[in-house]
Amino acid sequence: MIVKNILDNSVISALQNEQLIIAKTDTIYGILAAANSEKAVEKLYEVKRRPLNNPVIILVADIDDIPNLTPSIKHKYQEISKNRPTTIATKVSPNFLPHLPRNGGTLAFRVVPESPLAELIRIVGLLVAPSANPSGEEPAKNITEAINYFHELVPIYVDSGEVADAQPSQIVRINEGGEIEFLRR
């Protein structure tokens, strides 16, 4: 099914029922699943043919949804993410979304700007959101490309037009000294 609105009831229902959707994120088209659903995350890895030890980005609507950030780090993150979407990797408790693969005990998060996508996250919860492509292929630039990749493996596609000149997010992490360090600019 193709819909035009990311807040369509079918999108919300699919995510709440451990299904996958494809939608444009704040950067590119992504394949989205409810982060708190082990079943949905397993399905995402299977459909994407992604190695199970390869972590995914978690989209959040508010910086306070990212665990273990000090007020100073929150402020720095907000400053550096004003001009470009920014993913931050931070250590998390093993009990926080324990079914998600970690890289050295860290998970990667990105706060999406105020938008219908942010509203969707507030409704259904945190979303895992790797790019909409099978591992090793180019990310889909439009819904037609996404459908050609995934066909009926993904029940809902949100058509937001062509993604032109999409730039991946910059990536930062909190280093051992507790400071932000750039991994990709």
C-alpha positions as a Markdown table, in Angstrom:
| # | Residue | x | y | z |
|---|---|---|---|---|
| 1 | Met | 0.0 | 0.0 | 0.0 |
| 2 | Ile | 1.3 | 3.5 | -0.9 |
| 3 | Val | 0.2 | 6.5 | 1.2 |
| 4 | Lys | 1.1 | 10.1 | 1.0 |
| 5 | Asn | 0.9 | 11.0 | 4.7 |
| 6 | Ile | 3.3 | 9.6 | 7.3 |
| 7 | Leu | 0.6 | 10.1 | 10.0 |
| 8 | Asp | -1.9 | 8.0 | 8.0 |
| 9 | Asn | -3.7 | 5.5 | 10.3 |
| 10 | Ser | -2.3 | 2.6 | 8.3 |
| 11 | Val | 1.3 | 3.7 | 9.0 |
| 12 | Ile | 0.6 | 4.1 | 12.7 |
| 13 | Ser | -1.2 | 0.8 | 12.8 |
| 14 | Ala | 1.6 | -1.1 | 10.9 |
| 15 | Leu | 4.3 | 0.2 | 13.3 |
| 16 | Gln | 2.2 | -0.6 | 16.4 |
| 17 | Asn | 1.6 | -4.1 | 15.0 |
| 18 | Glu | 5.3 | -4.9 | 14.5 |
| 19 | Gln | 5.3 | -4.3 | 10.8 |
| 20 | Leu | 7.8 | -2.3 | 8.7 |
| 21 | Ile | 7.2 | 0.8 | 6.7 |
| 22 | Ile | 9.3 | 2.8 | 4.2 |
| 23 | Ala | 9.2 | 6.5 | 4.6 |
| 24 | Lys | 11.4 | 9.6 | 4.1 |
| 25 | Thr | 13.3 | 10.4 | 7.3 |
| 26 | Asp | 15.0 | 13.7 | 8.0 |
| 27 | Thr | 17.8 | 12.6 | 5.5 |
| 28 | Ile | 16.8 | 9.9 | 3.1 |
| 29 | Tyr | 14.2 | 7.1 | 2.7 |
| 30 | Gly | 14.5 | 4.6 | 5.5 |
| 31 | Ile | 13.0 | 1.3 | 6.4 |
| 32 | Leu | 11.4 | 1.9 | 9.7 |
| 33 | Ala | 10.4 | -0.4 | 12.6 |
| 34 | Ala | 9.4 | 0.2 | 16.2 |
| 35 | Ala | 12.6 | 0.1 | 18.2 |
| 36 | Asn | 11.0 | -1.5 | 21.2 |
| 37 | Ser | 9.7 | -4.5 | 19.2 |
| 38 | Glu | 12.2 | -7.4 | 18.9 |
| 39 | Lys | 10.0 | -9.0 | 16.3 |
| 40 | Ala | 9.9 | -5.9 | 14.1 |
| 41 | Val | 13.6 | -5.4 | 14.4 |
| 42 | Glu | 14.3 | -9.0 | 13.4 |
| 43 | Lys | 12.0 | -8.6 | 10.4 |
| 44 | Leu | 13.9 | -5.4 | 9.4 |
| 45 | Tyr | 17.3 | -7.1 | 9.5 |
| 46 | Glu | 15.9 | -10.0 | 7.5 |
| 47 | Val | 14.2 | -7.9 | 4.9 |
| 48 | Lys | 17.2 | -5.6 | 4.5 |
| 49 | Arg | 19.6 | -8.6 | 4.5 |
| 50 | Arg | 21.7 | -6.7 | 7.1 |
| 51 | Pro | 24.2 | -8.5 | 9.3 |
| 52 | Leu | 22.8 | -9.0 | 12.8 |
| 53 | Asn | 25.9 | -7.4 | 14.3 |
| 54 | Asn | 25.5 | -4.2 | 12.3 |
| 55 | Pro | 23.8 | -1.5 | 14.5 |
| 56 | Val | 21.1 | 0.8 | 13.2 |
| 57 | Ile | 20.2 | 4.4 | 14.0 |
| 58 | Ile | 17.3 | 5.1 | 16.4 |
| 59 | Leu | 15.2 | 8.1 | 15.6 |
| 60 | Val | 13.9 | 10.1 | 18.5 |
| 61 | Ala | 11.6 | 13.1 | 18.7 |
| 62 | Asp | 13.3 | 14.8 | 21.7 |
| 63 | Ile | 16.8 | 14.9 | 22.9 |
| 64 | Asp | 15.6 | 13.7 | 26.4 |
| 65 | Asp | 14.7 | 10.4 | 24.7 |
| 66 | Ile | 18.4 | 9.7 | 24.4 |
| 67 | Pro | 19.7 | 8.0 | 27.6 |
| 68 | Asn | 22.8 | 9.1 | 29.6 |
| 69 | Leu | 23.4 | 12.5 | 28.0 |
| 70 | Thr | 24.6 | 15.2 | 30.4 |
| 71 | Pro | 23.1 | 18.7 | 30.1 |
| 72 | Ser | 26.4 | 19.9 | 28.6 |
| 73 | Ile | 26.4 | 17.1 | 25.9 |
| 74 | Lys | 22.7 | 17.8 | 25.1 |
| 75 | His | 23.5 | 21.5 | 24.6 |
| 76 | Lys | 26.6 | 20.7 | 22.4 |
| 77 | Tyr | 24.5 | 18.2 | 20.3 |
| 78 | Gln | 21.8 | 20.7 | 19.8 |
| 79 | Glu | 24.3 | 23.3 | 18.6 |
| 80 | Ile | 26.0 | 21.0 | 16.1 |
| 81 | Ser | 22.8 | 19.5 | 14.8 |
| 82 | Lys | 21.2 | 22.9 | 14.0 |
| 83 | Asn | 22.6 | 23.0 | 10.4 |
| 84 | Arg | 22.8 | 19.3 | 9.6 |
| 85 | Pro | 21.2 | 16.1 | 10.8 |
| 86 | Thr | 23.5 | 14.6 | 13.4 |
| 87 | Thr | 23.7 | 11.1 | 14.8 |
| 88 | Ile | 25.2 | 10.6 | 18.2 |
| 89 | Ala | 26.6 | 7.3 | 19.5 |
| 90 | Thr | 26.5 | 7.0 | 23.3 |
| 91 | Lys | 26.9 | 4.2 | 25.8 |
| 92 | Val | 23.6 | 2.7 | 27.0 |
| 93 | Ser | 22.6 | 0.2 | 29.7 |
| 94 | Pro | 22.4 | -3.4 | 28.5 |
| 95 | Asn | 18.8 | -3.2 | 29.6 |
| 96 | Phe | 18.0 | -0.4 | 27.2 |
| 97 | Leu | 16.4 | -1.9 | 24.0 |
| 98 | Pro | 18.5 | -5.1 | 24.7 |
| 99 | His | 17.6 | -6.7 | 21.4 |
| 100 | Leu | 19.4 | -4.1 | 19.4 |
| 101 | Pro | 22.9 | -4.7 | 18.3 |
| 102 | Arg | 25.5 | -2.5 | 19.9 |
| 103 | Asn | 28.9 | -1.2 | 18.9 |
| 104 | Gly | 31.1 | -1.3 | 22.0 |
| 105 | Gly | 28.1 | -0.9 | 24.3 |
| 106 | Thr | 26.8 | 2.1 | 22.3 |
| 107 | Leu | 23.7 | 2.8 | 20.3 |
| 108 | Ala | 23.3 | 5.6 | 17.8 |
| 109 | Phe | 20.5 | 8.1 | 18.0 |
| 110 | Arg | 19.3 | 11.1 | 15.9 |
| 111 | Val | 16.8 | 13.7 | 17.0 |
| 112 | Val | 14.6 | 14.5 | 14.1 |
| 113 | Pro | 13.4 | 18.1 | 13.6 |
| 114 | Glu | 9.9 | 19.1 | 14.5 |
| 115 | Ser | 7.9 | 17.5 | 11.6 |
| 116 | Pro | 5.2 | 14.9 | 11.0 |
| 117 | Leu | 8.0 | 12.3 | 11.5 |
| 118 | Ala | 8.6 | 13.6 | 15.0 |
| 119 | Glu | 4.9 | 13.4 | 15.7 |
| 120 | Leu | 4.8 | 9.8 | 14.4 |
| 121 | Ile | 7.7 | 9.0 | 16.9 |
| 122 | Arg | 5.7 | 10.6 | 19.7 |
| 123 | Ile | 2.7 | 8.4 | 18.8 |
| 124 | Val | 4.4 | 5.0 | 18.2 |
| 125 | Gly | 7.7 | 5.3 | 20.1 |
| 126 | Leu | 11.3 | 5.3 | 19.0 |
| 127 | Leu | 12.0 | 4.0 | 15.5 |
| 128 | Val | 15.0 | 2.2 | 14.0 |
| 129 | Ala | 15.7 | 3.6 | 10.6 |
| 130 | Pro | 18.4 | 2.3 | 8.4 |
| 131 | Ser | 18.4 | 3.4 | 4.7 |
| 132 | Ala | 15.8 | 1.9 | 2.4 |
| 133 | Asn | 18.0 | -0.6 | 0.5 |
| 134 | Pro | 19.2 | -4.1 | 0.8 |
| 135 | Ser | 22.7 | -4.2 | 2.2 |
| 136 | Gly | 25.2 | -3.4 | -0.5 |
| 137 | Glu | 22.8 | -1.5 | -2.7 |
| 138 | Glu | 22.3 | 2.2 | -3.2 |
| 139 | Pro | 19.6 | 3.8 | -1.0 |
| 140 | Ala | 16.3 | 4.3 | -2.6 |
| 141 | Lys | 15.7 | 7.9 | -3.9 |
| 142 | Asn | 12.0 | 7.4 | -4.3 |
| 143 | Ile | 9.2 | 5.0 | -3.5 |
| 144 | Thr | 9.4 | 3.3 | -6.9 |
| 145 | Glu | 13.0 | 2.3 | -6.2 |
| 146 | Ala | 12.1 | 1.2 | -2.6 |
| 147 | Ile | 9.2 | -0.9 | -4.0 |
| 148 | Asn | 11.6 | -2.5 | -6.5 |
| 149 | Tyr | 13.9 | -3.5 | -3.6 |
| 150 | Phe | 11.3 | -4.8 | -1.2 |
| 151 | His | 8.0 | -5.5 | -3.0 |
| 152 | Glu | 5.5 | -7.0 | -0.6 |
| 153 | Leu | 8.1 | -7.6 | 2.2 |
| 154 | Val | 7.2 | -4.1 | 3.4 |
| 155 | Pro | 3.4 | -3.5 | 3.6 |
| 156 | Ile | 3.3 | 0.3 | 3.7 |
| 157 | Tyr | 5.2 | 2.8 | 1.6 |
| 158 | Val | 4.9 | 6.6 | 2.3 |
| 159 | Asp | 5.5 | 8.5 | -0.9 |
| 160 | Ser | 7.2 | 11.8 | -0.2 |
| 161 | Gly | 8.6 | 12.3 | -3.7 |
| 162 | Glu | 12.2 | 12.2 | -4.9 |
| 163 | Val | 15.1 | 12.6 | -2.5 |
| 164 | Ala | 17.5 | 15.0 | -4.3 |
| 165 | Asp | 21.1 | 15.5 | -3.1 |
| 166 | Ala | 20.4 | 13.7 | 0.2 |
| 167 | Gln | 23.3 | 13.9 | 2.5 |
| 168 | Pro | 23.8 | 11.4 | 5.3 |
| 169 | Ser | 23.8 | 12.6 | 8.8 |
| 170 | Gln | 27.1 | 13.6 | 10.4 |
| 171 | Ile | 28.1 | 11.2 | 13.2 |
| 172 | Val | 29.5 | 12.1 | 16.6 |
| 173 | Arg | 30.2 | 10.0 | 19.6 |
| 174 | Ile | 30.9 | 10.7 | 23.3 |
| 175 | Asn | 34.5 | 9.8 | 23.8 |
| 176 | Glu | 36.1 | 8.4 | 27.0 |
| 177 | Gly | 36.7 | 11.9 | 28.3 |
| 178 | Gly | 32.9 | 12.6 | 28.0 |
| 179 | Glu | 33.3 | 15.0 | 25.1 |
| 180 | Ile | 31.7 | 15.0 | 21.6 |
| 181 | Glu | 34.0 | 13.7 | 18.9 |
| 182 | Phe | 33.2 | 13.7 | 15.1 |
| 183 | Leu | 33.3 | 10.4 | 13.3 |
| 184 | Arg | 31.8 | 11.6 | 10.0 |
| 185 | Arg | 31.3 | 15.2 | 8.9 |
